[in-house]
Amino acid sequence: MSNFGSRVNLALFTGTSGVRPEGRLALSQPLRSDARVSGAQLRLLPDARPLVERLGRGFFRALPTHPGVYLLRDAGDTVLYVGKAKNLRQRLNHYRVANPERLPRRHLRLLSRAVRIEWQACPDEAAALARERELLLTLRPRFNRAGVWPAPPKSLAWRVAEGALELAIHAEPVEGWERHGPLGAGAVYLRAALVRLLWFALHTSRSVATMPAGWFHGRLPEVVRLEFGWVKRAQVEEALTRLGGLHGCDVEGFVTWLNVSAELNAFDRRAVAADLETVTEFVGKSTRHLKSVSRLNDGSAWK
């Protein structure tokens, strides 16, 4: 082999271009590699698809695009995970590929153990959320972290006391208070919207600018007091009647009363419209949840 060839081979081996005259490596020079190879280049094999291998591609293609809930079970038929989806096909197709670079290890372990997927269609996303909540509390799957233990109950409560209409959030029934619930965390938002709406209804000549500090942004005391002041007793009794009707899901009557009771400027009308939408949607969802859950509890809708 020529001397030139030896120098080239040594330079390639050491990663340097320097060779001592006697042909020995300059070991004092550190070995270097400037090559940067991405994980995608190093990965010669495609990502694993354990659920596709077990269930087949047809399973994922045949999934509906409706809202619903789903269960992942292991070989022993134990429920590993409960989830809900706005679109079942789109959501469950996320489970096809076990990409170690994009998925957390907990998710990869779930995919390696799951052998079966069950799904159940729901009328809408709200019903799916309610069904998921119920299943989590009942099954408490090991791969779910949130929602497996019941949250403290919260109810909207109100009463008339010392010349004021008071609204609060209670975890348990309290003597002398009417209540609507339990509502969970939603009780906070419902009360904030109702406080502003009732304030407008009882103070028809005022605006947001004269509302107590913090109320417009939902910063409320533990017990909110809507002082009667010069407001007629008949107006307060009407407010209580409407609250009672709201408890019975008479949202339409409550909305109609507010629309004819308050004389508002353009800005206040937009604020009231937003709160009316919150109350209508919240109370309406509560009614739909009860109907949807009762229909789904028989188990016949599982696929």
N, C-alpha and C positions, 0 to 999 in steps of 0.2 A: 504494500500500500504506500502511495506517495506521501511525502511529508505534508503536502497541502491537504490531502484527504484526511490525514490524522488530525490536523489542526481544525478542520471543519467539524469532524465528528466530536472532538473534545469540546468545541465551542457549543455545539448543540446539546451535549450531555450536561454541561455545567450551567448552561444558560448565560454564559459570558463569552466575550470574544478574546480574552487574554489567555495565552498558554506560555508557560515558561520555556526557555530555549531547549532544556533537556527533555521536554515533552511531558513533564509532570504537572498535575493540576495545581492551581493556586488555591489551596484549601482555605486560605484565610478570607477569600472572597465569598460572601454568603450567596446561597442559591436563591434565585428570584424567579417569579412568574408573574408577568403582567397580564396574563389572560384572565378575563372575567367571563365566566360562563353562567348564564341564568339557570334557575331551577327548571324552567321549561325545556332548555336544551339538554340538561342532564337527565330529564325524565324520558326514558326511552319507551316505557309502556304506558298505555292510556290509563286514566283514573279508574278505580274500581267502581262497579255499579251493582252492589250486592242486591238491592231491591229489584232492579230490572231483571237480574238473573233468576230471582226467586219468583217474581210475580209476572214477568213478561212485559214486553213493550206494549202489548195490547191493553193491559190494565190501565196504564197511564193515559193512553190515547182515548179510552172510553170514559174517562172521568167526566162528570158534568161540570158546567161552568157556573153553577149556582152557589150561593152561600151555603155553608154547612160546617159540621164538625167532623173530626176524624180521630181514630185511635191507631197507635202502632203497638202490635203485640209481639211477644217473643215466642219461642218454640213451645213453651209451657202454657201458652194462652194468657200470660200475664200482661196487663196493659202497661206499657213502658212510657207512653207519652200521649197526651190529649192536646189537640190544637183546634183552632177555628180558622175559617178562611172566608174571605169575600168571594173568592173564585176557587173552588176545590181543585180543578184541574191545574190551574196555574200554581197554586200553593204546593200541591203534592208532587208536582214535577220537579220541585226544588230538591226532593229527596232521591232523585235518580242517581246522581253522581256524588261519590265520596272523595272530594278533592281535599287532600291534606293541607294544601297551602291556603285554602280559603275558608275551611270549616274548622271550628274549635274541636278539640279532642273529645269533648263531651258529646258533640253531635256525631262525630265519627263512631264513637262507641255505640250510640243509639242505632245508627245504620247497620252496624255489624251484628247487632243482636235482633233487630226486628225481622220477622219472617212474614208478617201479615199486616195489611192495612184495612181497616173498616172505616166507612164514611156514612154520614147521614145528612141529607139535604135539609135545609131550613128555609122558611119563607123569606127571610131577609137577614142582613148582617146582625141586626139587633137580637133577633131570635137565636142566631148562632152564638152570639156572645153569652146570652143567658144560659143556653144549653151547655156551653163549654164550662161556665162557672159551676153549674150543677154537677157535671161529671168530675171536675177537678176535686170538688169537696167530697164526692162520694168515693172516687177511686184512688185519689192521691198518688198518681204515678211517680216513680222514682226519678224520671228525667224532667219532670216539671218542677220549677222552683217557686213560681208565683201562683197564688190563687188556691193552693192546696189546703189552706187553713182558713176558716171563716173569719171575715173582717168584723170588727165590732159593729153591731147594728146601729143605724142612725135613722131617726125619724124627724120629720118636720112637726113642730108642736106650736100651738098658739093658744092664747087666752086673753080675756079682758081683765086688767088689774090696775087699780088706782088711776083711773082716767086715761088709760092708754091701751092700745092693742099691742100685745107682746108676742114676738116670734122667736123661737129658739130651736136648737137641735138636741134631741134627747136620745140616749141609748136605751132607756127603758121607759115604760109608761109612768107618768107622774100625775098624781091626783090634782084635779082642777084644770088640766091641760087637755085640749083636743090634739089629736096627732094623725099624721099621714105617713105610713111606712110599714116596715123598714125600707129604706132607700139606699143604704150604703153611702159611699162617698158622694153620690149625686145629690144628697140632701143639702150639701153646702151650696151648690150652684142653684138649686131650686129655691132655697130660702133667699139668696141674694136677689134673684130675679123677682120673686114675690114681694120682697120688701120695697124695691123700687116701684113696682107697679101699684102696690097699695098706697104708697106715699103719694104718687100722682093722683090716685083715685080720691084720696081723702083731702088733698090740697090742690084743688083744680085750678086755682089762680096762681100757682107757683111754677117754677121751672127747675131744671137740673142745678142751676147756679145757687139756688137756695136750699138744696138738699143737704142734710148733715154731712160733715166732712168724712170722706172715705166710703160713703155708701155707694156712690156711683161706680166705684172701682171694686166693690165687693168686700171692702174692709169693714166688717161688722163686729159689734161687741157680742159677747156670749148671749145676751138677751137683748134683742132689738125692741125699742119702745116707740111706737107710733102714737105720739101724744094727740089727744082729741082736740084740745084747745077750744076753738070756736066751732069745730065740726059738730054737726047735729048728731044726736044719738041715733037717729034713723039711718044715717050714713054708715055708722059703725056697725049697726045690726045688719045692714045690707052687706058690708064687707065680710062679716062673719058667715052670713048665709052663703056668699059666693065661695068662701074658703071651704065650707062644708060640702058644697057642690063639687068643688075641685077634688076633694077627697073621694067623692063618688064618681070621679072621672067625667064630670060635666064641664069639660074644657070650653065648649062652645058658649055655654051660658056665661062663664067667667069672662071670656074674651069680649062677648057682646056688651056686657056691663061696663067693662073698662073703656071700650070704644065710645060709648055714649056718655060716660061720666066725666071724662077729662077733656078740657079745652087746652090744647097744646100747640106750641109753635113747631116749626119744621124740624129743628134739632131734637126737641123732646119727643116728637112723634117717631123719629127714627130710633131713639133709645127705647121707647116703649115697644115698638115693633120687634126689636131684637129680643127683649125680655119675654114678650108674648110668644115668640117663636120657641124660646127655650122652654117655657112652661108647657106649651102645647105639645112639643116633641117629647119632653120628658114624661109627662103624664100619659100621653098616647102610647109611648113605648112600654110603659108599665103595664098597660092593659093588654097590648099585643104580646108581651112576654108571657103573661099568665096563660093566654090562649095557646100560644105556640108550644110552651113547655108541656102543658097538659096533653097536647096532641102527640108530642114526640115521646112522651114517657113510656108508651106501650112497647117500644123497642122494635116495632114492625118496620120502621124506616131505615134500619141499618142495612148496608150493602156489603 
